[in-house]
């Protein structure tokens, strides 16, 4: 994995004929964006949601196949109740918009994470978006909500162990490809590029299994200020690297 910060003021040159299949983004920096403007953290999350809409739409326009975003981690429940409520409310608003627009925009929407703690109305909406997504082909957006990479791996291990206990599998039959089928991301190719805005240089429990050979791109730009131009910089950096997957 390449942990490289971008050069400032570089003019990005992107080959749109050779894009990564799958980009994942840690949408970080909403709270700091709001604080710098003297606004409540909830305003930062609202601005971040607008950036997500813009970037997701643009990714579809340029032909990206998969986009995965880290919206809410298993640890984020520790935040103030007002902030958590605001984030859940933004999810509801986005789901309402998505249900209306998914068929027209040909964007499939899936969720990675434990949705059980969500209100029943939201869980029903998530199931509905999954159902709608099965009816057509198009770019797939995966929203990681109440998601943690370690939690995902533990859940997958438990699922496999249960099948072993039931006599359906044996421990020595497990391969990496088999294990991937127990993850939330089953059937989705691993991300080629993971982007983290906000200046933090860590993965924060995001796609731990899937990111084994991903390229990483870090930028100081806060997520609400992340633009198409910033995405171009990330894509150009990705295309400048040689991916050897452990080979020579």
C-alpha positions as MATLAB code, in Angstrom:
seq = 'XXXXXXXXXXXXXXXXXXXXXXXXXXXXXXXXXXXXXXXXXXXXXXXXXXXXXXXXXXXXXXXXXXXXXXXXXXXXXXXXXXXXXXXXXXXXXXXXXXXXXXXXXXXXXXXXXXXXXXXXXXXXXXXXXXXXXXXXXXXXXXXXXXXXXXXXXXXXXXXXXXXXXXXXXXXXXXXXXXXXXXXXXXXXXXXXXXXXXXXXXXXXXXXXXXXXXXXXXXXXXXXXXXXXXXXXXXXXXXXXXXXXXXXX';
ca = [
       0.000    0.000    0.000;
       1.319    3.433   -0.911;
       0.804    6.092    1.771;
       1.630    9.207   -0.231;
       0.390   12.743    0.249;
      -0.307   14.695   -2.922;
       1.948   17.476   -4.146;
       0.365   20.877   -3.781;
      -0.545   22.900   -6.869;
       0.021   19.914   -9.178;
      -2.095   19.906  -12.327;
      -3.885   16.548  -12.443;
      -3.888   14.634  -15.714;
      -6.415   11.798  -15.657;
      -6.804    9.018  -18.200;
     -10.558    8.490  -18.105;
     -10.226    5.398  -20.294;
      -8.360    3.560  -17.536;
     -10.116    4.368  -14.292;
     -10.068    2.124  -11.232;
     -13.120   -0.109  -10.992;
     -13.733    0.662   -7.338;
     -13.008    3.765   -5.277;
     -13.638    3.957   -1.532;
     -13.753    7.206    0.439;
     -13.512    7.920    4.167;
     -15.733   11.013    4.358;
     -13.830   12.783    7.127;
     -13.570   16.382    8.304;
     -17.197   17.505    8.543;
     -16.923   18.569   12.165;
     -13.693   20.539   11.677;
     -15.157   22.206    8.581;
     -18.083   23.467   10.674;
     -15.900   24.521   13.609;
     -13.706   26.688   11.375;
     -16.843   28.547   10.315;
     -18.321   28.898   13.774;
     -21.122   26.495   12.897;
     -22.506   23.480   14.766;
     -21.087   20.084   13.780;
     -24.465   19.149   12.329;
     -23.971   21.848    9.667;
     -20.734   20.150    8.674;
     -22.499   16.846    8.193;
     -25.154   18.507    6.048;
     -22.415   20.066    3.878;
     -20.666   16.701    3.693;
     -23.871   15.057    2.492;
     -24.057   17.545   -0.380;
     -20.463   16.755   -1.315;
     -21.323   13.052   -1.309;
     -24.177   13.675   -3.751;
     -21.896   15.686   -6.037;
     -19.045   13.172   -6.022;
     -21.312   10.130   -6.411;
     -23.052   11.713   -9.396;
     -19.729   12.629  -10.981;
     -18.342    9.126  -10.459;
     -21.320    7.777  -12.373;
     -20.771   10.316  -15.165;
     -17.141    9.290  -15.693;
     -18.008    5.598  -15.727;
     -16.905    4.331  -12.327;
     -18.326    0.906  -11.494;
     -18.225    0.965   -7.683;
     -18.074    3.696   -5.044;
     -17.954    2.851   -1.332;
     -18.205    5.550    1.332;
     -17.637    5.438    5.081;
     -20.622    7.294    6.492;
     -20.916    6.117   10.116;
     -18.683    3.744   12.051;
     -19.513    1.365   14.886;
     -17.597    3.788   17.145;
     -19.542    6.877   16.075;
     -22.397    6.079   18.475;
     -20.132    7.589   21.166;
     -20.670   11.056   19.679;
     -23.212   13.511   21.156;
     -26.815   12.369   20.699;
     -27.691   15.508   18.718;
     -24.930   14.796   16.196;
     -25.883   11.120   15.837;
     -29.531   12.094   15.343;
     -28.541   14.572   12.637;
     -26.509   11.943   10.766;
     -29.367    9.431   10.928;
     -31.715   12.155    9.687;
     -29.439   12.863    6.721;
     -29.456    9.148    5.905;
     -33.258    9.196    5.850;
     -33.288   12.217    3.537;
     -30.797   10.574    1.192;
     -32.769    7.322    1.120;
     -35.979    9.159    0.252;
     -34.205   10.908   -2.622;
     -32.549    7.696   -3.766;
     -35.763    5.695   -3.905;
     -37.192    8.350   -6.212;
     -34.104    8.665   -8.420;
     -32.411    5.248   -8.481;
     -34.247    3.913  -11.505;
     -33.778    7.144  -13.476;
     -30.096    7.535  -12.576;
     -29.297    3.802  -12.788;
     -27.363    3.863   -9.528;
     -27.569    0.786   -7.329;
     -27.415    1.372   -3.586;
     -26.273   -1.147   -0.978;
     -25.390   -0.951    2.696;
     -22.419   -2.453    4.519;
     -22.821   -2.685    8.273;
     -25.175   -3.709   11.070;
     -28.428   -1.865   10.424;
     -30.274   -3.451   13.345;
     -29.889   -0.423   15.700;
     -31.578    1.874   13.151;
     -35.269    2.836   13.444;
     -37.551    0.347   11.686;
     -38.559    2.938    9.087;
     -34.951    3.354    8.009;
     -34.302   -0.399    7.974;
     -37.334   -0.845    5.714;
     -36.033    1.880    3.386;
     -32.622    0.207    3.205;
     -34.266   -3.094    2.258;
     -36.301   -1.304   -0.387;
     -33.246    0.249   -1.998;
     -31.621   -3.193   -2.094;
     -34.718   -4.593   -3.814;
     -34.796   -1.778   -6.375;
     -31.094   -2.321   -7.103;
     -31.656   -5.894   -8.235;
     -33.725   -4.768  -11.237;
     -31.050   -3.058  -13.311;
     -27.351   -2.611  -13.986;
     -25.443    0.575  -13.214;
     -22.872    2.061  -10.887;
     -23.108    0.609   -7.394;
     -22.783    2.864   -4.360;
     -22.054    1.100   -1.082;
     -22.760    3.094    2.073;
     -20.938    1.860    5.177;
     -23.250    2.688    8.069;
     -22.722    1.360   11.593;
     -19.755   -0.367   10.006;
     -16.415   -1.472   11.422;
     -13.793   -3.508    9.626;
     -12.948   -5.662   12.643;
     -16.619   -6.220   13.399;
     -17.170   -7.307    9.787;
     -14.352   -9.873   10.000;
     -15.599  -11.231   13.338;
     -19.128  -11.587   11.929;
     -17.765  -13.413    8.893;
     -15.731  -15.757   11.115;
     -18.794  -16.526   13.227;
     -20.861  -17.266   10.122;
     -18.241  -19.707    8.856;
     -17.866  -21.309   12.302;
     -21.624  -21.822   12.473;
     -21.609  -23.625    9.131;
     -18.777  -25.819   10.403;
     -20.772  -26.612   13.561;
     -23.745  -27.544   11.374;
     -21.596  -29.890    9.339;
     -21.877  -27.806    6.148;
     -18.176  -26.885    6.036;
     -14.883  -28.045    7.483;
     -12.245  -25.659    8.880;
      -9.531  -26.758    6.465;
     -11.767  -26.033    3.465;
     -11.653  -22.272    4.020;
      -9.815  -20.162    1.436;
      -9.433  -16.397    1.127;
     -11.983  -16.374   -1.692;
     -14.424  -18.365    0.450;
     -13.977  -16.038    3.403;
     -14.744  -12.995    1.236;
     -18.199  -14.428    0.594;
     -19.083  -14.009    4.278;
     -18.288  -10.280    4.281;
     -20.733   -7.429    3.705;
     -18.908   -6.815    0.421;
     -19.529  -10.300   -0.978;
     -19.585  -10.112   -4.766;
     -17.999   -6.638   -4.880;
     -14.396   -6.328   -6.114;
     -11.905   -5.003   -3.576;
     -11.278   -1.235   -3.778;
      -8.439   -0.177   -6.061;
      -8.137    3.270   -4.486;
      -9.022    4.491   -0.997;
      -9.227    8.253   -0.465;
      -9.099    9.962    2.914;
      -9.622   13.719    3.107;
      -9.069   15.869    6.223;
      -5.346   15.385    6.820;
      -5.626   12.240    8.932;
      -3.341    9.401    7.819;
      -4.969    6.228    9.093;
      -7.604    3.748    7.905;
      -9.858    4.011   10.985;
     -11.188    0.446   10.851;
     -12.384    0.813    7.239;
     -12.462   -2.169    4.844;
      -9.589   -3.896    6.640;
      -9.859   -7.155    4.697;
     -10.701   -5.573    1.360;
      -7.931   -2.953    1.419;
      -5.032   -5.455    1.446;
      -3.727   -4.248   -1.943;
      -5.529   -0.925   -2.303;
      -3.662    2.265   -3.159;
      -4.170    5.065   -0.630;
      -4.472    8.791   -1.268;
      -4.479   11.326    1.567;
      -5.248   15.034    1.323;
      -5.593   17.873    3.847;
      -8.817   19.041    2.172;
     -11.812   18.560    4.460;
     -14.604   16.413    3.047;
     -17.182   19.222    2.552;
     -14.583   21.021    0.384;
     -13.693   17.896   -1.609;
     -14.429   18.665   -5.272;
     -14.234   17.051   -8.701;
     -10.790   18.616   -9.038;
      -9.673   16.949   -5.814;
     -10.965   13.643   -7.148;
      -8.937   14.229  -10.309;
      -5.804   14.636   -8.170;
      -6.505   11.336   -6.452;
      -7.112    9.561   -9.758;
      -3.966   11.022  -11.309;
      -1.903    9.901   -8.307;
      -3.403    6.417   -8.556;
      -2.611    6.194  -12.270;
       0.995    7.217  -11.640;
       1.670    4.162   -9.498;
       2.691    0.621  -10.428;
       0.488   -1.989   -8.779;
       2.459   -5.235   -8.399;
       0.290   -7.055   -5.839;
       3.354   -8.509   -4.140;
       5.137   -9.389   -7.384;
       8.142   -7.795   -9.050;
];
